[in-house]
Amino acid sequence: KNKVAAQKCRRRKLEALAGLREELGRLGEERERLLRARGQAEVALGTLRRDLAAVTAQVLGALREGGGHPLPPELRGLERAGLGGGTG
C-alpha cells in the first residue's frame, strides 16, 4: 500500500510541477505583452503631451496677438503651468 501511495504522490508532484511550468510560461508571455503595451502607451502619451503643448501655445499666442490685451485670469494658469511654452 505504501509503495503505491508513494508512487501516486510522486506522480501528483510531477504533474503539479508541469502545471506550474506551463503557468510560468504563460505568465512570462503575458508580462512581455504588457511591457510592450506599456511602452506603446508611454509613446502615445508623449505624443499627446507634445500635441497639447503645441495647441496650447498656438491658442495662447493667438490670444496675445489679438489686440495686445492681457490674457484672461483663467488662461494665465495655463501659461504658468508650462503648457504655453511647449514644455508639457
C-alpha positions as CSV (number, residue, x, y, z in Angstrom):
1,K,0.0,0.0,0.0
2,N,2.7,2.5,1.0
3,K,4.6,1.8,-2.3
4,V,1.5,2.6,-4.4
5,A,0.8,5.7,-2.3
6,A,4.4,6.9,-2.7
7,Q,4.1,6.4,-6.5
8,K,0.9,8.4,-6.6
9,C,2.4,11.1,-4.5
10,R,5.4,11.4,-6.8
11,R,3.2,11.4,-9.9
12,R,1.0,14.2,-8.4
13,K,4.1,16.2,-7.6
14,L,5.4,15.8,-11.2
15,E,2.0,16.8,-12.6
16,A,1.9,19.9,-10.3
17,L,5.4,20.9,-11.4
18,A,4.4,20.5,-15.0
19,G,1.4,22.7,-14.4
20,L,3.5,25.3,-12.7
21,R,5.9,25.4,-15.6
22,E,3.1,25.9,-18.0
23,E,1.7,28.7,-15.9
24,L,5.1,30.3,-15.6
25,G,5.5,30.2,-19.4
26,R,2.0,31.8,-19.9
27,L,2.8,34.5,-17.3
28,G,6.1,35.2,-18.9
29,E,4.4,35.8,-22.3
30,E,1.7,37.9,-20.6
31,R,4.5,40.0,-18.9
32,E,6.2,40.6,-22.3
33,R,2.8,41.6,-23.9
34,L,2.1,44.0,-21.0
35,L,5.6,45.6,-21.2
36,R,5.1,46.1,-25.0
37,A,1.7,47.7,-24.4
38,R,3.1,49.9,-21.7
39,G,5.9,51.1,-24.0
40,Q,3.3,51.9,-26.7
41,A,1.2,53.8,-24.2
42,E,4.1,55.8,-23.0
43,V,5.0,56.8,-26.6
44,A,1.3,57.7,-27.2
45,L,1.2,59.8,-24.0
46,G,4.3,61.7,-25.0
47,T,2.8,62.4,-28.4
48,L,-0.4,63.7,-26.8
49,R,1.6,65.9,-24.4
50,R,3.5,67.4,-27.2
51,D,0.4,68.0,-29.3
52,L,-1.4,69.6,-26.3
53,A,1.6,71.9,-25.6
54,A,1.6,72.9,-29.3
55,V,-2.1,73.6,-29.4
56,T,-2.0,75.5,-26.1
57,A,0.9,77.6,-27.4
58,Q,-1.0,78.4,-30.5
59,V,-4.1,79.4,-28.6
60,L,-2.2,81.5,-26.1
61,G,-0.2,83.1,-28.9
62,A,-3.3,83.9,-30.8
63,L,-4.9,85.4,-27.7
64,R,-1.8,87.6,-27.1
65,E,-1.8,88.8,-30.7
66,G,-5.5,89.6,-30.6
67,G,-5.2,93.3,-29.9
68,G,-2.5,93.2,-27.3
69,H,-4.9,92.6,-24.4
70,P,-3.6,90.7,-21.4
71,L,-4.7,87.1,-21.0
72,P,-7.8,86.4,-19.0
73,P,-7.1,85.2,-15.5
74,E,-8.4,81.7,-16.2
75,L,-5.8,81.3,-19.0
76,R,-2.9,82.6,-17.1
77,G,-2.8,79.4,-15.1
78,L,-2.1,77.5,-18.4
79,E,0.8,79.8,-19.1
80,R,2.2,79.4,-15.6
81,A,1.8,75.6,-15.8
82,G,4.3,75.5,-18.6
83,L,1.7,74.5,-21.2
84,G,2.1,77.7,-23.2
85,G,5.9,77.2,-23.6
86,G,5.8,73.8,-25.2
87,T,7.5,72.1,-22.3
88,G,4.3,70.0,-21.4
